[in-house]
Amino acid sequence: MAAIIKDQNLVRVGKPVTPDSRKRVVLPKTVVREGVTYYVYHNSVGQIILDPQASIPASELWVFENKDILASIDRGIRESLSGKTITRGSFAKHVNDAP
């Protein structure tokens, strides 16, 4: 299994929380983002890790299933971040050219 904790710099957030009678814990608003679900992990000493997950539309799943496409996108992002871009000017004149 891949490492769950991707950043060891953990920060305590808010006041301590206690599970209610139905074993629910309310998370502080500052750590919960809209539209995110969580995988829940725990270890032998009782620590609980919430690993945020984001859903993607099924129509976009093919990108993540195609290693070549995903590698190409990653390469393009790395090139862009390192300044390896070419300016092609404005494409504004083509806005109304869509079929």
C-alpha positions in Angstrom: 0.0 0.0 0.0 1.3 3.5 -0.8 2.1 5.8 2.0 -1.1 7.4 3.4 0.6 10.3 5.2 2.1 12.4 2.5 3.2 15.3 4.8 4.5 14.6 8.3 3.8 18.2 9.4 0.6 17.5 11.2 -1.2 20.4 12.9 -3.7 20.2 15.7 -6.9 21.9 14.6 -9.5 23.4 16.9 -10.6 22.1 20.3 -10.6 18.4 21.3 -13.7 16.6 20.0 -15.7 13.8 21.6 -17.8 11.3 19.7 -21.5 11.6 20.3 -23.8 8.8 21.4 -23.9 7.5 17.8 -20.0 7.6 17.6 -20.0 10.6 15.2 -17.3 13.3 15.4 -17.9 16.8 14.0 -14.9 18.1 12.1 -13.9 21.8 12.2 -15.1 23.7 9.1 -11.5 24.9 8.5 -10.4 21.4 7.5 -13.4 20.1 5.5 -13.7 21.1 1.8 -17.0 21.0 -0.1 -17.5 17.9 -2.3 -14.7 15.8 -0.7 -15.2 12.3 0.7 -12.8 10.5 3.0 -11.2 7.1 3.4 -10.8 6.3 7.1 -7.7 4.6 8.3 -6.7 3.6 11.9 -3.7 2.0 13.5 -3.1 -0.3 16.5 -2.6 2.7 18.9 -6.0 4.2 18.0 -4.9 7.1 15.7 -7.4 7.9 12.9 -6.4 9.3 9.6 -8.9 10.8 7.1 -7.6 10.7 3.5 -9.5 13.1 1.3 -10.8 11.8 -2.0 -12.3 13.7 -4.9 -14.7 12.2 -7.4 -14.2 12.7 -11.2 -16.9 12.3 -13.8 -16.9 8.9 -15.5 -16.4 10.6 -18.8 -13.0 11.8 -17.6 -11.9 8.4 -16.1 -10.1 7.4 -19.4 -7.4 10.0 -18.7 -6.4 8.3 -15.5 -6.7 4.8 -17.0 -4.4 5.6 -19.9 -0.8 5.8 -18.6 0.5 7.4 -21.8 -2.0 10.2 -21.7 -1.5 10.8 -18.0 2.3 10.9 -18.5 1.9 13.4 -21.3 -0.3 15.7 -19.2 2.2 15.4 -16.3 5.1 16.2 -18.7 3.2 19.3 -20.0 2.5 20.6 -16.5 6.2 20.1 -15.5 7.3 21.9 -18.7 4.9 24.8 -18.0 6.1 25.1 -14.4 9.7 25.3 -15.5 8.9 28.0 -18.0 9.2 25.9 -21.2 6.2 27.5 -22.9 5.6 29.1 -26.2 3.3 32.1 -26.5 1.0 31.8 -29.5 -0.9 35.0 -29.0 -4.6 35.5 -28.5 -7.1 33.0 -29.8 -10.0 35.4 -29.2 -10.8 35.7 -32.9 -11.7 32.0 -32.9 -14.3 32.2 -30.1 -17.2 32.0 -32.5 -15.7 29.4 -34.8 -17.1 26.5 -32.8 -19.5 24.2 -34.8 
